[in-house]
Amino acid sequence: MRLKDALTTDGGAQYWESIKGAVIPPEDKPAFRGIVISQEGLHIAKSVVLGIVDAKVAEVTLTFDPPSPARSSRARYSTSVASPASSLPTRSC
């Protein structure tokens, strides 16, 4: 089952509890690739909204606590799952 599908179905809250704090994707799998749609914070990123499939569809919000210095568009971020703030999955680094 795809991560987004699992989080947005009827059992999404229970699935969320089972993966909270996990590294996604697992370290033995390729990193997600996405297109930055927006970023809160110019030089210190508080959150970054990504499109995974389409640059016009916000699918993931990465929230940094503490905020992360902004990097180039080709930076790789290691993400772990945090608490969803809306219907979009949210990840914390």
Backbone bond lengths (Angstrom), bond angles and torsions (degrees), N, CA, C in turn:
res aa  C-N    CA-C-N  psi(-1)  N-CA   C-N-CA  omega(-1)  CA-C   N-CA-C  phi
1 M - - - 1.453 - - 1.527 108.72 -
2 R 1.293 116.69 138.61 1.468 121.13 178.00 1.512 110.11 -70.97
3 L 1.317 115.90 147.81 1.464 122.07 -177.17 1.525 111.84 -57.40
4 K 1.326 116.83 -48.92 1.466 119.90 -178.96 1.528 110.91 -61.00
5 D 1.331 116.96 -43.75 1.461 120.71 179.09 1.528 110.67 -60.88
6 A 1.329 116.09 -43.60 1.462 120.19 -178.69 1.522 111.75 -63.63
7 L 1.326 117.31 -36.46 1.467 120.84 -178.52 1.527 113.29 -78.07
8 T 1.321 117.80 -24.14 1.466 120.40 -174.52 1.528 113.60 -102.82
9 T 1.332 118.18 0.77 1.464 120.38 177.01 1.522 109.78 -85.85
10 D 1.336 116.32 179.35 1.463 121.40 -179.07 1.521 113.08 -55.94
11 G 1.313 118.75 -36.59 1.463 121.84 -179.52 1.515 113.32 -89.77
12 G 1.333 117.35 17.00 1.464 121.66 -175.45 1.516 114.79 -58.69
13 A 1.327 117.50 -40.52 1.470 120.74 -179.11 1.524 110.90 -64.62
14 Q 1.325 117.11 -41.70 1.458 120.49 178.46 1.531 110.53 -67.84
15 Y 1.328 116.59 -41.65 1.466 120.11 177.38 1.522 109.65 -61.05
16 W 1.336 116.19 -42.08 1.458 121.49 178.96 1.523 110.64 -56.00
17 E 1.320 116.99 -47.18 1.466 121.40 -179.51 1.525 111.30 -61.10
18 S 1.328 116.87 -32.97 1.464 119.91 -178.18 1.529 113.35 -76.19
19 I 1.345 117.86 -21.48 1.477 119.78 -178.22 1.521 113.15 -112.22
20 K 1.330 118.41 -5.02 1.459 121.31 -176.87 1.535 109.76 -55.07
21 G 1.326 116.22 129.67 1.459 122.05 -179.96 1.521 114.00 88.15
22 A 1.322 117.51 -5.78 1.462 121.11 -179.46 1.530 110.74 -77.20
23 V 1.315 116.81 152.16 1.461 121.51 174.39 1.525 106.92 -82.24
24 I 1.329 115.22 125.25 1.465 120.44 -178.38 1.516 108.84 -128.61
25 P 1.315 119.71 125.12 1.455 126.88 -4.96 1.527 110.22 -72.49
26 P 1.341 117.89 164.41 1.465 119.78 177.52 1.525 110.44 -56.73
27 E 1.316 115.82 153.66 1.467 120.63 -174.87 1.516 113.27 -60.22
28 D 1.332 118.68 -22.93 1.467 120.89 -179.88 1.530 112.77 -88.29
29 K 1.323 117.45 3.45 1.471 122.57 178.87 1.527 109.60 -111.28
30 P 1.344 117.95 157.28 1.470 119.77 178.27 1.528 111.29 -63.66
31 A 1.316 115.90 148.47 1.467 121.83 178.89 1.527 109.72 -67.30
32 F 1.343 116.01 151.13 1.459 120.41 173.09 1.513 108.92 -66.18
33 R 1.290 115.92 149.30 1.456 121.53 173.16 1.518 106.60 -118.52
34 G 1.316 115.87 140.97 1.450 119.12 -179.69 1.512 110.83 -153.31
35 I 1.305 115.66 169.02 1.459 123.54 179.12 1.515 107.67 -110.74
36 V 1.321 116.87 127.52 1.456 120.72 179.43 1.523 108.62 -70.08
37 I 1.324 115.96 121.62 1.458 122.13 178.34 1.520 109.67 -94.86
38 S 1.335 116.29 -41.85 1.459 120.13 177.84 1.524 109.27 -155.93
39 Q 1.337 114.37 163.65 1.460 120.78 179.58 1.515 108.43 -144.17
40 E 1.336 116.22 134.78 1.459 120.78 174.05 1.522 107.09 -95.35
41 G 1.316 116.29 119.94 1.457 121.98 -176.83 1.518 109.60 102.72
42 L 1.324 117.55 123.15 1.460 121.25 -176.17 1.520 112.30 -75.33
43 H 1.331 117.76 -55.06 1.462 121.22 -177.57 1.521 112.26 -103.78
44 I 1.307 116.97 -25.72 1.461 122.61 176.62 1.527 106.98 -117.53
45 A 1.321 116.40 108.40 1.467 120.74 -175.70 1.520 110.90 -75.30
46 K 1.332 115.67 122.64 1.461 121.26 173.42 1.523 109.68 -91.49
47 S 1.320 115.44 -37.85 1.462 120.21 175.85 1.526 109.10 -155.06
48 V 1.325 115.03 153.84 1.456 122.40 179.51 1.520 107.25 -133.98
49 V 1.334 116.90 129.74 1.462 122.60 178.03 1.525 107.64 -100.57
50 L 1.349 115.57 129.15 1.460 121.24 -176.76 1.517 111.73 -119.67
51 G 1.330 114.41 148.64 1.450 121.95 167.24 1.516 106.77 -105.92
52 I 1.309 118.55 126.91 1.459 121.76 -178.90 1.523 110.25 -92.18
53 V 1.315 116.76 -48.96 1.459 121.56 -177.99 1.524 111.05 -90.62
54 D 1.334 116.59 -37.82 1.459 122.24 -172.70 1.529 108.96 -139.78
55 A 1.319 116.87 137.18 1.464 121.97 -179.36 1.531 112.59 -68.62
56 K 1.317 118.31 -11.30 1.461 121.28 -178.52 1.525 113.11 -102.83
57 V 1.330 117.20 -3.60 1.458 121.20 -177.17 1.530 109.32 -117.34
58 A 1.334 116.44 113.33 1.461 121.30 178.67 1.524 108.76 -72.44
59 E 1.333 116.03 118.10 1.462 119.88 -177.65 1.520 113.25 -115.27
60 V 1.312 117.56 -27.37 1.460 120.83 -175.32 1.520 108.95 -139.66
61 T 1.329 116.17 137.88 1.458 121.30 171.93 1.521 107.59 -116.83
62 L 1.316 116.63 118.93 1.461 122.02 174.52 1.520 106.76 -92.24
63 T 1.319 117.63 124.80 1.454 122.41 179.00 1.514 107.85 -114.04
64 F 1.327 117.16 125.61 1.455 122.54 -176.16 1.528 110.07 -101.80
65 D 1.323 116.26 126.78 1.451 121.69 178.56 1.512 108.23 -138.45
66 P 1.316 118.80 101.45 1.454 128.51 5.94 1.527 111.05 -76.51
67 P 1.344 116.71 164.86 1.462 120.40 178.92 1.521 112.13 -54.30
68 S 1.324 116.18 148.79 1.456 122.95 -176.23 1.522 110.63 -106.13
69 P 1.351 117.73 138.39 1.474 118.47 174.35 1.525 109.59 -57.25
70 A 1.324 117.73 137.92 1.465 121.97 -179.84 1.518 109.14 -62.72
71 R 1.335 116.06 143.32 1.457 122.06 -179.16 1.520 108.73 -123.91
72 S 1.322 114.67 177.19 1.459 118.95 178.84 1.522 109.84 -67.03
73 S 1.314 116.53 165.22 1.456 121.63 -178.20 1.525 112.02 -66.90
74 R 1.320 118.43 -13.23 1.461 121.17 -179.82 1.523 112.14 -101.19
75 A 1.315 117.42 12.00 1.466 120.70 -179.53 1.518 110.28 -67.37
76 R 1.321 115.40 147.68 1.466 121.53 174.38 1.515 107.61 -103.50
77 Y 1.302 116.63 129.94 1.456 121.69 177.74 1.517 107.91 -111.39
78 S 1.299 116.48 134.18 1.456 121.42 172.31 1.519 106.35 -90.12
79 T 1.313 117.56 123.24 1.453 119.76 -174.66 1.510 111.66 -117.23
80 S 1.300 115.10 148.25 1.456 120.94 169.36 1.520 106.90 -127.85
81 V 1.293 116.45 156.06 1.455 120.89 -172.83 1.519 110.71 -76.97
82 A 1.324 116.43 137.06 1.464 123.64 175.19 1.523 107.63 -118.60
83 S 1.297 117.96 -156.68 1.460 122.23 -177.15 1.521 111.86 -90.20
84 P 1.344 118.72 133.06 1.465 119.57 179.42 1.528 111.20 -70.26
85 A 1.329 116.33 133.44 1.456 121.62 -179.71 1.524 111.15 -93.33
86 S 1.306 116.84 -17.18 1.461 121.08 -179.81 1.515 107.50 -154.09
87 S 1.306 117.44 -154.84 1.459 120.12 178.53 1.517 111.57 -73.41
88 L 1.343 117.88 -13.31 1.451 120.94 177.76 1.523 109.80 -86.17
89 P 1.339 117.81 139.11 1.456 118.57 174.92 1.542 108.96 -63.84
90 T 1.319 117.33 139.41 1.455 122.45 178.51 1.500 108.58 -117.13
91 R 1.315 117.14 138.03 1.457 121.02 -179.93 1.503 109.12 -126.31
92 S 1.309 116.78 144.91 1.457 122.91 177.89 1.498 110.46 -112.15
93 C 1.312 115.81 143.81 1.464 120.51 175.03 1.504 109.58 -109.01
